[in-house]
């Protein structure tokens, strides 16, 4: 081959190689090709299967990557889903009910856990020895969360309503300081703040236990969540659920690690065993949602229908049925 033709061939080969590389784009990162799912969580203990799945890298086996963010309350987690910042959310039953009543496009795909160990926090100098003694008192509570509904059930147990007390809207971490200052007479907050209230108030600390309300931690999906992604997430969560049952201590360590300092080991060890885990969609869940919806309409003047048929439309049973048919008993 003449020298000029050889040089031309070499240059042409180099050019073709450069064009091929440019068209291929940058090297694919690890995990590319797996659908990415965003999930807004809230209660670490109620949503323990999510945090165990995250800590033990259970998502990849289902062909997905899940980015989990933890919000202060289920209300914020729900807002992230409704606002499009997350495809899935871990929320309490009351935020889900209020979204349903408001006509929002929200699907309840699983009831992940149940909890009923509530406390009314108060001070000895307020002499509140029963829920009837709350009449005329100031009670702090994070409104719009399951905790507000827990307070309503406490009041109802003494034939009282919110109109019989002065409800003060506080963030979950503000209830204890407000009690210490004497701004409120009693308060209801998340269980993760029980110990800090006891420590802060010392000898003045008093509480009234209440088990008359079973709070449920729900996995919900926004309109952009695909059936494939929801089903894959549920498969991973069922694996995490089995790990919690097989090795509760390891599960508690996983939740503690995923809390990134937000929870203390003593609290996790004491309270995680008080949650009942197991992804379900049951008639009991639907009955509780009906009761909450009726309360929310009366207490908050929310629109929408609170009847069973309307609420049933928000229960999306197909993904859990595909993963664990026996877990779906609602009809």
Secondary structure by P-SEA (a helix, b strand, c coil): ccaaaaaaaaaaaaaaaaaaaaaaccccccccccbbbbbbbcccccaaaaaaaaaacccccccbbbbbbbcccaaaaaaaaaacccccccccaaaaaaaaaacccccccccccccccccbbbbcccccccccccccbbbbcccccaaaaaaaaaaaaacccccccbbbbbcccaaaaaaaacccccccccccaaaaaaaaacccbbbbbbccbbbbbbbcccccccaaaaaaaaaaaaaaaaaaaacaaaaaaaaaaaacccccaaaaaaccccccccccccaaaaaaaaaaaaaaaaaccccccccaaaaaaacccaaaaaccccccccc
